[in-house]
Amino acid sequence: MGNSSRKGEGEEEEKGSKDGEDGEIAEKKNEEAVEVEAELPLGVEELFESGDPVLDLSYRKFKRLPSRVSELLHLEKLYVCGNSLRTLPDSISQLQGLRILALDFNKMEDVPAAVCQLTNLTRLYLGSNRLMTLPPELKNLQSLRCLWMESNYFQMFPRELYDLPHLKSLQIGDNRMKTLPPDLCRMEALRGLWLYGNRFDTFPKVLLRMENLEILDLDRNKISEFPSLKRLHALRLFSYDHNPVDSPPRVGEEVLVVGEGAAEFLEEREAKIERLRKAAEQEAEELALAGEEPVIHGILKNSSSNSKQAPVTVEDADINEEEALVNEEEDMELPVTEYDGAELEYDEEGVEYETEELICEGEGFEYEGDELEYERAQMDYEYEDLQDSGRRDEGA
């Protein structure tokens, strides 16, 4: 009886001690939270009360996000970059009006669960954290169009991204990937893909099936040979700098290339186009002096006409599909159209490209339709419409 009584007393004491410790921990957390609220940096309180839909709390040395933020239901853009955040409070999920959330340069090892409940997000910035995986709940972000998660620790491409049907811009450079999944082409909405600074030693063949890509960046990998990229008809920018190659791959005529030997390649291409243009002008002048009108055939190669062949777009002869078409129609009577003096433009693919607007802002890069500016020397980020807040200018 005595031993039993002592044992019961010991268990109660141990339980009481444990409860006391848990209480102390909870009390300490509450005190820290109160301390965070009490020591808001100068000017932050005014930001909370301004009613502005853009809130920039970047580089304020926060270890926890102030609870007041979750009460600002009018927020549309929230920037909390460059703090020491490891997570976000669950109450942040109340900000259903958020469209842009920037969490770069923090200490997050996982994407906060509350972020996956912000279903109206269109842009999410997670760069320079400690991420290795993405949660399955990320599929809730069905409106997401732009995801930047460069400078993390991804070794494998996160397949959770397959569940984001409208994702157009994916920045996953400066990670640790060596391969891409063979079914990556399922991401049909992708227009911009940044893979620089990874560990690819061969060109991922699945990229050749991603025919909607407009921007592809493979800088700073270990790729020694590139295949022809001419089948990527939508491609407008290809960057391959700092790979062990001497010259760029074959690309379409509209593609801007960046890398070793690219400047010489572009100059040569421009010179060739200029030579073809001058040759066409000279031919037209000679025909005009001779009093003849040029005859333009429906098929411009291997024509059986006795008149001179019209100039062909640069490198047309390299396309095997067109060669096959010519061979099939050699014995057919070719339709003839007389040239009426109007200006003639001949496109290699026979179609005009209508590039959907794609703005990917970051590292000084901005791409809008036909206008293209590309400068990735610095790692400063400029977010859309951040200048409206008047509080961040680091550099679409």
C-alpha positions as CSV (number, residue, x, y, z in Angstrom):
1,M,0.0,0.0,0.0
2,G,2.8,2.4,0.9
3,N,4.6,1.8,-2.3
4,S,1.5,2.1,-4.4
5,S,0.7,5.4,-2.6
6,R,4.2,6.8,-3.3
7,K,3.9,5.7,-6.9
8,G,0.7,7.5,-7.4
9,E,2.1,10.6,-5.8
10,G,5.1,10.4,-8.1
11,E,3.0,10.2,-11.2
12,E,0.9,13.1,-10.1
13,E,4.0,15.1,-9.4
14,E,5.5,14.2,-12.8
15,K,2.2,15.0,-14.6
16,G,2.0,18.3,-12.7
17,S,5.6,19.1,-13.7
18,K,4.9,18.3,-17.3
19,D,1.8,20.5,-17.4
20,G,3.8,23.2,-15.8
21,E,6.5,23.0,-18.5
22,D,3.8,23.0,-21.3
23,G,2.2,26.0,-19.6
24,E,5.6,27.8,-19.4
25,I,6.3,27.1,-23.1
26,A,2.8,28.4,-24.1
27,E,3.3,31.5,-21.9
28,K,6.7,32.1,-23.4
29,K,5.3,32.0,-26.9
30,N,2.5,34.4,-26.0
31,E,5.1,36.7,-24.5
32,E,7.2,36.6,-27.6
33,A,4.1,37.3,-29.7
34,V,3.2,40.2,-27.6
35,E,6.8,41.4,-27.7
36,V,6.7,41.3,-31.5
37,E,3.5,43.3,-31.6
38,A,4.9,45.8,-29.1
39,E,8.2,46.4,-31.0
40,L,6.8,47.0,-34.4
41,P,9.4,48.9,-36.6
42,L,8.8,52.6,-37.0
43,G,6.2,53.4,-39.6
44,V,4.6,49.9,-39.7
45,E,1.6,50.9,-37.6
46,E,0.8,53.6,-40.1
47,L,1.0,51.1,-42.9
48,F,-1.6,48.9,-41.1
49,E,-4.0,51.9,-40.8
50,S,-3.5,53.3,-44.3
51,G,-6.1,51.1,-46.0
52,D,-3.6,50.6,-48.9
53,P,-4.2,47.3,-50.8
54,V,-0.4,46.9,-51.0
55,L,1.5,46.1,-47.8
56,D,5.3,45.9,-47.9
57,L,7.0,44.5,-44.7
58,S,10.2,43.4,-46.4
59,Y,13.5,43.5,-44.5
60,R,11.9,44.4,-41.2
61,K,13.7,41.6,-39.2
62,F,10.4,39.9,-38.3
63,K,10.7,36.4,-36.9
64,R,6.9,36.1,-36.8
65,L,4.4,37.9,-39.0
66,P,2.4,40.5,-36.9
67,S,-1.1,39.2,-36.1
68,R,-2.5,42.5,-37.3
69,V,-1.7,41.5,-40.9
70,S,-4.4,38.9,-40.8
71,E,-7.0,41.5,-40.1
72,L,-6.3,43.5,-43.2
73,L,-8.9,41.8,-45.4
74,H,-8.6,44.5,-48.1
75,L,-5.0,43.4,-49.0
76,E,-4.3,42.4,-52.6
77,K,-0.5,42.4,-52.5
78,L,1.7,41.4,-49.5
79,Y,5.5,41.5,-49.5
80,V,7.4,40.1,-46.5
81,C,10.7,39.3,-48.2
82,G,14.0,39.3,-46.4
83,N,12.8,38.6,-42.9
84,S,13.5,35.5,-40.7
85,L,10.1,33.8,-41.1
86,R,9.9,30.1,-40.8
87,T,6.1,29.9,-41.3
88,L,3.0,32.0,-41.4
89,P,0.0,32.0,-39.0
90,D,-3.0,30.0,-40.0
91,S,-5.1,33.2,-39.8
92,I,-3.4,34.5,-42.9
93,S,-5.8,32.3,-44.9
94,Q,-8.5,35.0,-44.1
95,L,-6.8,37.3,-46.8
96,Q,-8.8,35.9,-49.6
97,G,-8.3,39.0,-51.7
98,L,-4.6,38.4,-52.0
99,R,-3.3,38.1,-55.6
100,I,0.4,38.5,-55.0
101,L,2.4,37.1,-52.0
102,A,6.2,37.4,-51.8
103,L,8.0,35.3,-49.2
104,D,11.5,35.4,-50.7
105,F,14.7,35.4,-48.6
106,N,13.2,33.9,-45.4
107,K,13.9,30.6,-43.6
108,M,11.0,28.5,-44.6
109,E,11.5,24.7,-44.9
110,D,7.9,24.1,-45.9
111,V,5.3,26.0,-47.7
112,P,3.0,27.3,-45.0
113,A,-0.4,25.4,-45.0
114,A,-2.3,28.7,-44.9
115,V,-0.7,29.8,-48.2
116,C,-2.4,26.9,-49.9
117,Q,-5.8,28.3,-48.9
118,L,-5.3,31.6,-50.6
119,T,-7.1,30.5,-53.7
120,N,-7.1,33.8,-55.5
121,L,-3.3,34.1,-55.7
122,T,-1.9,34.6,-59.2
123,R,1.7,35.2,-58.2
124,L,3.7,33.4,-55.5
125,Y,7.3,34.1,-54.8
126,L,9.2,31.5,-52.6
127,G,12.8,32.0,-53.7
128,S,15.8,31.8,-51.4
129,N,14.3,29.7,-48.7
130,R,15.0,26.1,-47.6
131,L,12.4,24.2,-49.6
132,M,12.9,20.7,-50.8
133,T,9.4,19.7,-51.6
134,L,5.9,21.2,-52.2
135,P,2.7,20.1,-50.4
136,P,-0.1,18.3,-52.2
137,E,-2.4,21.1,-51.1
138,L,-0.7,23.5,-53.5
139,K,-3.2,22.2,-56.1
140,N,-5.8,24.5,-54.4
141,L,-4.1,27.5,-56.1
142,Q,-5.9,27.1,-59.3
143,S,-5.5,30.7,-60.3
144,L,-1.7,30.7,-60.0
145,R,0.0,32.0,-63.1
146,C,3.5,32.8,-61.9
147,L,5.6,30.8,-59.4
148,W,9.2,31.6,-58.5
149,M,11.1,29.2,-56.2
150,E,14.7,29.7,-57.3
151,S,17.6,29.2,-54.9
152,N,16.1,26.4,-52.8
153,Y,17.1,22.7,-52.4
154,F,14.9,20.9,-55.0
155,Q,16.6,17.7,-56.2
156,M,13.6,16.5,-58.2
157,F,11.1,18.4,-60.2
158,P,8.0,18.8,-58.0
159,R,5.1,17.0,-59.8
160,E,2.6,18.8,-57.6
161,L,3.0,21.6,-60.2
162,Y,1.1,19.4,-62.7
163,D,-2.1,20.3,-60.9
164,L,-1.8,24.0,-61.7
165,P,-3.4,24.3,-65.1
166,H,-2.9,28.0,-65.6
167,L,0.8,28.2,-64.5
168,K,2.6,30.2,-67.3
169,S,5.9,31.3,-65.6
170,L,8.0,28.9,-63.6
171,Q,11.3,30.0,-62.1
172,I,13.1,27.1,-60.6
173,G,16.8,28.1,-61.2
174,D,19.6,27.6,-58.7
175,N,18.4,24.3,-57.4
176,R,19.9,20.8,-57.5
177,M,18.0,19.0,-60.3
178,K,19.8,16.7,-62.7
179,T,16.8,15.5,-64.8
180,L,13.3,16.5,-65.7
181,P,10.3,14.0,-65.7
182,P,9.4,12.7,-69.1
183,D,5.8,13.8,-68.7
184,L,6.7,17.5,-68.0
185,C,5.0,18.3,-71.3
186,R,1.7,17.9,-69.5
187,M,2.3,21.5,-68.3
188,E,0.9,22.9,-71.6
189,A,0.2,26.4,-70.2
190,L,3.9,27.1,-69.5
191,R,5.4,29.9,-71.5
192,G,8.5,30.8,-69.5
193,L,10.8,28.2,-67.8
194,W,13.9,29.1,-65.9
195,L,16.3,26.1,-65.2
196,Y,19.6,27.9,-64.9
197,G,22.1,27.0,-62.2
198,N,21.0,23.3,-61.8
199,R,23.0,20.2,-62.5
200,F,21.9,19.1,-66.0
201,D,24.8,17.5,-67.9
202,T,22.6,16.6,-70.9
203,F,19.8,18.5,-72.6
204,P,16.4,17.3,-71.2
205,K,14.7,15.8,-74.3
206,V,11.2,16.4,-72.9
207,L,11.8,20.1,-73.5
208,L,11.6,19.4,-77.3
209,R,7.9,18.5,-76.8
210,M,7.0,21.7,-75.0
211,E,6.0,23.5,-78.1
212,N,4.4,26.4,-76.3
213,L,7.5,27.6,-74.6
214,E,8.5,31.2,-75.4
215,I,11.4,31.6,-72.9
216,L,13.8,28.9,-71.9
217,D,16.8,29.5,-69.7
218,L,19.5,26.8,-69.2
219,D,22.4,29.0,-68.1
220,R,25.1,27.7,-65.8
221,N,24.6,23.9,-66.3
222,K,27.0,21.3,-67.7
223,I,25.4,20.6,-71.0
224,S,28.0,20.0,-73.7
225,E,25.6,19.5,-76.7
226,F,22.3,21.0,-77.7
227,P,19.9,19.5,-80.2
228,S,18.1,21.6,-82.9
229,L,15.4,23.7,-81.3
230,K,13.7,24.7,-84.5
231,R,10.7,22.6,-83.7
232,L,9.9,24.9,-80.8
233,H,8.0,27.4,-83.0
234,A,6.8,29.6,-80.2
235,L,10.3,30.1,-78.7
236,R,11.5,33.7,-78.6
237,L,14.4,33.7,-76.1
238,F,16.9,30.9,-75.4
239,S,19.7,31.4,-73.0
240,Y,22.5,28.8,-72.7
241,D,25.4,30.8,-71.3
242,H,28.1,29.2,-69.2
243,N,27.6,25.7,-70.6
244,P,30.6,23.8,-72.1
245,V,29.6,24.5,-75.8
246,D,31.2,26.8,-78.4
247,S,28.2,27.7,-80.5
248,P,24.4,28.0,-80.1
249,P,22.0,25.3,-81.3
250,R,19.9,25.7,-84.4
251,V,16.9,27.8,-83.6
252,G,14.1,29.6,-85.5
253,E,14.7,33.0,-87.1
254,E,12.7,34.9,-84.5
255,V,14.7,33.5,-81.5
256,L,17.1,35.7,-79.5
257,V,19.9,33.6,-78.2
258,V,22.2,34.4,-75.3
259,G,25.5,32.6,-74.7
260,E,29.0,31.8,-75.9
261,G,29.2,32.6,-79.6
262,A,25.6,33.9,-79.7
263,A,26.7,37.4,-80.8
264,E,28.6,36.1,-83.8
265,F,25.7,33.8,-84.7
266,L,23.2,36.7,-84.6
267,E,25.4,39.0,-86.7
268,E,25.8,36.3,-89.3
269,R,22.1,35.6,-89.4
270,E,21.4,39.3,-89.8
271,A,24.0,39.5,-92.6
272,K,22.5,36.6,-94.4
273,I,19.0,38.1,-94.2
274,E,20.4,41.3,-95.5
275,R,22.1,39.6,-98.5
276,L,18.8,37.8,-99.4
277,R,16.9,41.1,-99.2
278,K,19.4,42.8,-101.5
279,A,19.3,39.9,-103.9
280,A,15.6,40.1,-104.1
281,E,15.6,43.8,-104.7
282,Q,18.2,43.4,-107.5
283,E,16.2,40.7,-109.1
284,A,13.1,42.9,-109.0
285,E,15.0,45.8,-110.6
286,E,16.4,43.6,-113.4
287,L,12.9,42.2,-114.2
288,A,11.5,45.7,-114.2
289,L,14.2,46.9,-116.6
290,A,13.5,43.9,-118.9
291,G,9.8,44.8,-118.9
292,E,8.8,41.5,-117.3
293,E,6.7,40.7,-114.4
294,P,8.0,38.1,-111.9
295,V,6.1,34.9,-111.5
296,I,5.7,33.6,-108.0
297,H,4.8,29.9,-107.6
298,G,2.8,28.4,-104.8
299,I,5.8,26.2,-103.9
300,L,9.0,28.2,-103.9
301,K,11.5,25.3,-104.0
302,N,12.3,22.9,-106.8
303,S,9.9,24.7,-109.1
304,S,9.8,23.5,-112.7
305,S,9.3,27.1,-113.9
306,N,12.0,28.6,-116.2
307,S,11.9,31.9,-114.4
308,K,14.2,32.6,-111.5
309,Q,13.4,31.1,-108.2
310,A,12.0,33.5,-105.6
311,P,14.2,34.0,-102.4
312,V,13.5,31.5,-99.7
313,T,13.5,32.2,-95.9
314,V,16.8,31.4,-94.3
315,E,17.4,27.7,-93.6
316,D,14.2,26.5,-95.1
317,A,16.0,23.7,-96.8
318,D,16.8,22.1,-93.4
319,I,13.2,21.2,-92.7
320,N,12.6,17.6,-93.8
321,E,8.8,17.9,-93.7
322,E,8.9,20.5,-96.4
323,E,11.2,18.4,-98.6
324,A,8.7,15.5,-98.4
325,L,5.9,17.9,-99.5
326,V,7.9,19.1,-102.4
327,N,8.7,15.5,-103.6
328,E,5.0,14.6,-103.4
329,E,3.9,17.5,-105.6
330,E,6.7,17.6,-108.1
331,D,4.5,15.9,-110.8
332,M,1.5,18.1,-110.0
333,E,0.6,21.2,-112.0
334,L,1.7,24.1,-109.8
335,P,-0.8,27.0,-109.3
336,V,0.6,30.3,-110.6
337,T,-0.1,33.7,-109.1
338,E,1.0,36.8,-111.0
339,Y,2.8,39.4,-108.9
340,D,0.8,42.6,-109.0
341,G,3.6,44.9,-107.6
342,A,2.5,44.7,-104.0
343,E,5.0,43.9,-101.3
344,L,5.5,40.2,-100.7
345,E,6.4,38.6,-97.4
346,Y,7.1,34.9,-97.1
347,D,7.1,33.3,-93.6
348,E,9.0,30.1,-93.1
349,E,6.2,28.3,-91.4
350,G,3.4,29.9,-93.5
351,V,1.8,31.4,-90.4
352,E,2.2,34.6,-88.4
353,Y,2.9,34.2,-84.7
354,E,0.7,35.9,-82.2
355,T,2.6,35.8,-79.0
356,E,0.4,35.9,-76.0
357,E,1.5,38.6,-73.6
358,L,3.9,37.2,-70.9
359,I,5.3,39.4,-68.3
360,C,7.9,37.8,-66.0
361,E,9.4,40.4,-63.8
362,G,12.5,39.6,-61.8
363,E,16.3,40.1,-62.1
364,G,15.7,43.0,-64.4
365,F,13.9,40.9,-67.0
366,E,10.7,42.0,-68.7
367,Y,9.1,40.4,-71.7
368,E,6.0,41.8,-73.2
369,G,5.0,40.6,-76.7
370,D,7.4,41.8,-79.3
371,E,9.5,44.0,-76.9
372,L,12.2,42.1,-75.2
373,E,14.7,43.2,-72.5
374,Y,16.9,40.6,-70.9
375,E,19.4,41.2,-68.2
376,R,20.1,38.6,-65.6
377,A,23.4,39.9,-64.2
378,Q,22.0,40.8,-60.8
379,M,19.7,38.8,-58.4
380,D,17.5,41.7,-57.4
381,Y,13.8,41.2,-57.8
382,E,11.3,43.7,-59.0
383,Y,7.6,42.7,-58.4
384,E,4.7,43.8,-60.4
385,D,3.3,47.2,-59.4
386,L,5.5,47.3,-56.4
387,Q,6.5,50.8,-57.3
388,D,2.9,51.8,-56.5
389,S,3.7,51.1,-52.8
390,G,6.6,53.6,-53.0
391,R,8.6,51.4,-50.5
392,R,10.6,49.0,-52.6
393,D,12.8,49.6,-55.6
394,E,15.4,46.8,-56.1
395,G,15.7,46.2,-59.7
396,A,7.9,41.6,-66.7
